[in-house]
């Protein structure tokens, strides 16, 4: 009897990485006393990294994610598709 084939999804892996990064950035913003949602929206709209604190490496983490990939992951998650 053969074992089932494992299917890997690059998109799913990317979405997981984006979710983990956003969670870490959100937590860093919250710890520093910022409104994380407002700061993240400001960053996404402007692509200005100063919306994100440098605390705990949050700014470096968020800048590693392509903004288009970030928006796509957010939309897919919001629409549950």
Long-range contacts (C-beta under 8 A, 24 or more apart in sequence): 14-69, 14-73, 15-73, 15-76, 15-77, 17-65, 18-65, 18-69, 18-70, 18-73, 19-73, 19-77, 21-61, 21-62, 21-64, 21-65, 22-62, 22-70, 24-56, 24-58, 24-61, 25-52, 25-58, 25-61, 25-62, 27-56, 28-53, 28-55, 28-56, 28-57, 28-58, 29-53, 29-58, 31-55, 31-56, 44-70, 44-71
